[in-house]
Amino acid sequence: MDALEIVLLYDYYGDLLTDRQKECFEMRYYQDLSLGEIGEELGISRQGVHDNLSRTEALLRNMEAKTGCVRRDQSCRKAVSTILTAALELHKNEDPTVSALAGRIISAAQDLEE
């Protein structure tokens, strides 16, 4: 799992972590500090930082495996984008009924995007 994926998981599930886990995670992924720098800042060993981050990343992956919130959200976003693209094409139709229905679909899809 790359850094972008783990940060996305943190965005969804970070509030479920302990303050110490959040602190280590944010220093590593948001401030781009090394394990040694984080250890110095928190007064723990480099290995302690590594262990904390490994457990935190495992917890985040486990939460996603159990709930699937990130996967489901990404799937919904993709579907909304497809619907919006198709509705925008339909909106160009000369038939006023088709165009009006497409406008309603566009409005609903845009509400979902928010």
N, C-alpha and C positions, 0 to 999 in steps of 0.2 A: 504494500500500500504506500503510495507516495504522499508527500507532505500536503499537497492540496486536498487529497481525500481525507486525511486525518484531521485537518483543520476544519473541513466541512462537517465531519462527525462532531468535532468539538463545538461548532456553532449550534448544532442541534442538541447535544447532550451535555454540554459543559456545565450547566447549572446543577447537574446531578453528581458532580465531582466534589471532593473535599477542597477546602481553600488552598491547602498545600499542593494538591495535584494541579489545580488551576494555575497557581503561581509558577510552578515549574514549567508547565506546558506553555504558558504565555511567554515566559522568558525565552524558551527554546524556539518556539514557532513564530512568535510575533516580534520579539526583540532580536532574534537570531543569535543569542548568546551561546557560547560553547558550554559543554557540560562542566568544565572546570570553572568558568565564570559564574555559572549558576550556583555551583557548589560553594564558591567563595561568598557570594551574595547571601545565600541561605544558611551558611555555616554547616554544611554537610559535605561529605566526600563526593568526588566525581562519580564513584560507583553508586552511591546513594541516589544521586540525581538520575543516573542511568536506570536504576531499578524503579524509581518513582515513575519515570517517563514510560518505561516498558509496561508497567502495571496499568498506567493511565491509558495508554494506547490500546492495550488488551481489553480494558473495560469499555472503551468507546466502540471497538469492533464488536464486542459481545452485545452491547446495547442495540447496535444496528442489526445484528443477526437475529435478535429476539423481536425487535419491533418493526424493522424495515422502513422506518419513517423517511430516511434520506432517499432510499431507493424509490419509494412510493411517490415522494414529492418530485423527484427528478422525472419520473414517468408521467406524472400529471402535467408538469411544465412542458414536456415534449408534446403531449397530446393537445394541450391548449394552443401551442404554437402551430401545430398542424391544422387545427380547426380554424384558427384565426387566418392563416394563409389562404385556406380554401374559401372562407367566408369573404375575404377581401376580393378574391377573384369573382365570386358570385355577385358581389355588390355592384360590379360593373355591368351586370346584365341589364338589357334594355327593358325587360319585363318588370314593371313596378312592384308586382307582388314578390317576385324573386329577390329583387333589390332590397325591399323592405324587410323581408325575412333575414336576408344576409346581414342587414344592419343590426337587427336584434341579436343575431349570433355573434357579431363582432362586439357588440356592447357587453354581452354576457362573458365572452372570452377575455375581454379586457378587464372586467371585474375580477375574474379568476387570477389574472396575472398579478394583481395587486396583492 
